[in-house]
Amino acid sequence: MNKYLILLILTSTLGCSQNKVKLADEPQLPDQVVLIFKNPQSHAKYTFPSFYDQSVGNLASGNGYQIQTINDALIPTRYRFEVNSPSDTVTISTKRDLLEVKLTYKALDELTYYFRKGDTVIFNYEGTKPIAEIINRKENTEVTNFSLNQRDSVYQDDLPAMIIFNHSLLGFRLYSRGEDKTISSQEFDRNYRIKMGKVLNQELTEDMKRVNSFKEQGLITDQHYNAMLSDLYWKLTNKVTELRFVPEEENFEYLRQILIDLERDHPVLAVRNDSLLVSGVYQSFIETKAKRLYPLPKLVMKGRGSGSSIRDYATSYDSIQASKAFSPTERKLLQYKNLDKILSETGDFNIETRLKYLTKFKNDYQDTVLFNDFVKKYNVKFEIDDDVQLVDNSGKTGTLNEFISANKGKVIYVDYWASWCAPCIAEMPSSKKIQSELNNENIVYLYLSTDRTEEPWQKALKKLELEGGINYRIMNADNSLQMDDLEIQFIPRYMIYDTNGRLVNKDAPRPSESELLKAQLMKALNASNN
């Protein structure tokens, strides 16, 4: 009797409910977003307009991975498409209802898109402008392409004021071209920042008007609306945080007022919670907060003309692990990023340190998926090799020491590079020219790729027409003591061995420094002949 009563109640509930229970025959959305790029162009480059400086060259960014999103494990993930191909498709797996996708734009900028799970999106190009169209459902094109439209129709400059505001390079180039030198460059920069702050205020005001109009017209869902507002809020929060460290901060009270107004109208925006970690801008806020709370000494990079340094990510890991300023999820994300840097910066952190912090991460978080991703990504082996192990494009293996020994009697010029390294690739024409000019000399040109996987390396060999040279890929860059000794903290990097197999220049000139390089190579040859 009770069984039938329960069945009757359930039947009545289902009958009265409207759209509260998913019917069995309702189509299920695929757990993915599909992006189709038609004749894709690179939009990661930027050429300064003539009014900045006619002599300025290009800026480039993104190392080919021009698409970024946050995966379901809250990890920033990059994708790439084949530039100038007829068409390329990128499939992004996600179980989230709304996915934020960012495209690198003009080197310093990003275009933000919001797609729903199950969407298929076609990007067509006007020059280098990627214009998105969702083909499985109707959405106003101004909503879909909000970022691009704002830049084309609202923003006053070639880049958003949010970027120009604190980009000293842009301000300095304006000053260097100006005729009025009655004020110092510092005073010019101060006035320029104040001016761009006012422009930023106008742009943010217009952004919020447009987003609110989308909501009022019923063009976006509440979730989409909140995501767009949150993106604006945390961008400005990051910017206002930076203003604490500039002397003219009293001039930017109107920017703080925008934040105050947003928090008044939308109190939930200012409430930190883990659901915000699906936003790249909010993740930037968390990282900036960590750096501000734990200012760490820098590790100076070694090498000719490098003049740069990196954050001590191992010390950062230890500081954050003891911190109470972050939620457990935020802490795990920050530690993931610290560990990623420790494992990738092989010239700054030795093998023992890399293995120590990888094991520490596994023990701290018991996340075998992320741990195994690291092992796969960096080809981690839990043993330490002495030699650098090499494989050529036919699959034949050997070691660097074996190659050097086999080529005694010749000078060896070693080029450390990778398929994703734009400066490395830019040197290749000069490298071929040097080889042609010194064709009759007893010199061997050895290309060693630091690519961790074979496919991108093989593609680059064909694209750059390097198959005829002496090419190897390093198989154990992360667990070779010899790699530690070579201290390769950045690429491109070049080295010279003399005819006796001795490393005589650990940081040799680049091929584009042709005269200096020729002198070094001939010096190594002549020393061997004397």
Secondary structure by P-SEA (a helix, b strand, c coil): caaaaaaaaaaaaaaacccccccccccccccbbbbbbcccccccbbbccccccccbbbbbccccccbbbbcccccbbbbbccccccbbbbbbbbcccbbbbbbbccccbbbbbbbccbbbbbbbbcccbbbbbbccccccccccaaaaaaaaccccccccccccccaaaaaaaaaaacccccccaaaaaaaaaaaaaaaaaaaaaaaaaaaaaaaaaccccaaaaaaaaaaaaaaaaaaaaaacccccccccaaaaaaaaaaaaaccccccccccccccaaaaaaaaaaaaaacbbbbbbbbcccccccccaaaaaaaaaaacccccaaaaaaaaaaaaaaaaaacccccaaaaaaaaaaaaaacccaaaaaaaaaaacccccccccccccccccccccaaaaaaaaccbbbbbbbbccccaaaaaaaaaaaaaaaaaccccbbbbbbbcccccaaaaaaaaaaccccccccccccccccaaaaaaccccccbbbbbcccccccccccccccaaaaaaaaaaaaaaaaac
